[in-house]
Amino acid sequence: MKKEEHIKKLIRENGYSIRSYATHIGIPYTTLTSMLDDNIGKAAFDSVIKICKGLGITVDELFSIEEQKTDYLLTAKEQELIVAYRNHPEMRLAVHRILGIAEQEKLL
């Protein structure tokens, strides 16, 4: 997945349209659409920082997207859930039951 496509996906997942997100982060709509339609790597760094900050990702995360070999990327909330899962091993069996994950699998 390209960086621009991933940003559009995150914007939608956060409940914004491109226009409303541009307003939210203080970037002109035309600037944001230009960045997302062309190449965000050519954009002003300040604008890239605003986009990333508003989406809860780092610039490093954004620019590592094309290096990943899968379209399956985690949102900030999903990452937070994974960290909580790892920090509470006593809750893992209950989480597995709620999610319908086979109980015979070893809990790590």
C-alpha positions in Angstrom: 0.0 0.0 0.0 1.3 3.4 -0.9 1.8 6.1 1.8 -0.9 8.3 0.2 -3.5 5.5 0.2 -2.7 4.6 3.8 -3.2 8.2 4.9 -6.6 8.3 3.1 -7.5 5.1 4.8 -6.5 6.4 8.2 -8.4 9.7 7.6 -11.6 7.7 6.9 -11.1 5.4 9.9 -10.8 8.4 12.1 -14.2 9.6 10.8 -13.1 12.5 8.6 -13.5 13.4 5.0 -10.4 14.7 3.3 -11.9 18.2 3.5 -12.8 18.0 7.2 -9.4 16.5 8.0 -7.6 19.3 6.3 -9.6 21.8 8.4 -8.9 19.8 11.5 -5.1 19.9 11.1 -5.0 23.4 9.6 -3.9 22.6 6.1 -5.7 24.0 3.1 -7.9 21.4 1.4 -6.2 21.9 -1.9 -2.8 21.4 -0.4 -3.8 18.1 1.3 -5.5 16.7 -1.8 -2.5 17.6 -3.9 -0.2 15.8 -1.4 -2.5 12.7 -1.4 -3.0 12.7 -5.2 0.7 13.2 -6.1 3.5 12.3 -3.8 3.5 13.1 -0.1 7.3 12.7 -0.1 7.6 16.0 -2.1 5.4 17.9 0.4 6.6 20.5 2.9 7.8 18.7 6.0 5.7 20.9 8.3 2.6 19.6 6.5 3.7 16.0 6.7 4.2 16.4 10.4 0.7 17.9 10.8 -0.9 15.0 8.9 1.0 12.4 10.9 0.4 14.1 14.3 -3.4 14.3 13.5 -3.5 10.6 12.7 -1.4 9.5 15.7 1.5 8.1 13.6 5.1 9.2 13.4 6.8 10.4 10.2 9.0 7.3 10.4 6.0 5.1 10.5 4.5 6.9 7.4 7.7 6.6 5.4 8.2 2.9 6.3 4.8 1.9 4.9 6.0 1.0 1.4 8.7 -1.1 2.9 6.1 -3.4 4.5 5.1 -6.4 2.4 1.5 -6.5 3.4 -1.6 -4.3 3.1 -2.4 -5.2 6.7 -1.4 -2.2 8.8 -2.4 -1.5 12.4 -4.1 1.7 13.5 -2.9 3.5 16.6 -5.8 2.1 18.6 -5.0 -1.5 17.4 -1.3 -1.0 18.5 -2.5 0.3 21.9 -4.7 -2.9 22.3 -1.8 -5.2 21.4 0.5 -3.4 24.0 -2.3 -3.8 26.6 -2.7 -7.4 25.7 1.0 -8.0 26.2 1.1 -6.1 29.5 -1.7 -8.2 31.0 -1.0 -11.9 30.5 -3.5 -12.7 33.1 -6.3 -11.5 30.8 -5.2 -13.3 27.7 -7.4 -16.4 28.2 -10.5 -14.2 28.6 -9.6 -12.2 25.5 -9.1 -15.4 23.5 -12.5 -16.6 24.6 -14.2 -13.3 23.7 -12.6 -13.3 20.3 -13.2 -17.0 19.7 -9.5 -17.9 19.4 -8.9 -21.6 19.8 -8.1 -22.3 23.4 -5.8 -25.1 22.6 -3.2 -22.6 21.3 -0.5 -21.9 23.8 -0.6 -18.5 25.3 2.6 -16.6 24.9 
